[in-house]
Amino acid sequence: MSNAEPEVDGATSFIDTVKNKLNDLLEVKVVTAVGKVQVTIDTANDSTTTSLGKTTLDGGSIVTVVKLLDGDVTTVLAPDLVDNLEVRAAHAAQVEASLGVIPNHLKTLVEMAEQLRDIV
């Protein structure tokens, strides 16, 4: 037997595509940054990845991540924005709007499951 990686076939490619789509559907991330922050937006296929130039929040940022699978909601608020009600309200409004996509995500998950059931 060989320890070499198995060749990628149509089934493996399909499974990888499904995994990527599921990962995209299972997380909603909202980032509000005030000031000088480097933001990079990469799009590959039908997936968009957004990254910030830093992994730490020195100031001027609010990040909220909602994990749809387990219901975890995490918000990180830079100390200098604790009293900035205007920025916090704008972030909260964006989080609310972003969470509005959840019904569509769930519908897409159901459709994917139905398609997989029909294949198997």
C-alpha positions, 0 to 999 in steps of 0.5 A, a space after each residue: 500500500 502506498 502512503 501517497 495522497 489519493 488522486 482528486 476525483 469528481 467526488 472529492 472535488 464535490 465534497 470539498 465544494 460542499 465543505 467550503 459552502 457549509 463553512 461560509 453558511 455557518 458563520 456571520 462576521 461583522 467588523 467595524 473599524 474606525 481609523 487607519 486599518 488595512 482591510 483585504 477582501 479576497 474572492 475565490 469562486 463564490 466565497 469572500 474572505 475578509 482580513 484585517 492587517 492586524 490580529 489584535 485590536 489596539 483601538 477603534 474596532 468592534 468585531 462580532 462573530 456569530 457561529 450559527 451551528 452552536 449559537 455562539 455570539 462573540 463581540 470584541 470591543 476596543 476599550 476606546 469605543 466603550 463610550 462611543 455610542 454612535 459607532 456602537 450603534 452603527 455596529 449593532 445595526 450592521 450586526 442586526 442586518 447581517 443576522 437577517 441573512 440567517 433564514 436564507 442560509 438555513 434555506 440554502 442548507 436545507 436545499 443542499 441537504 435535499 440535493 445530497 439526499 437525491 444524489 445518494 
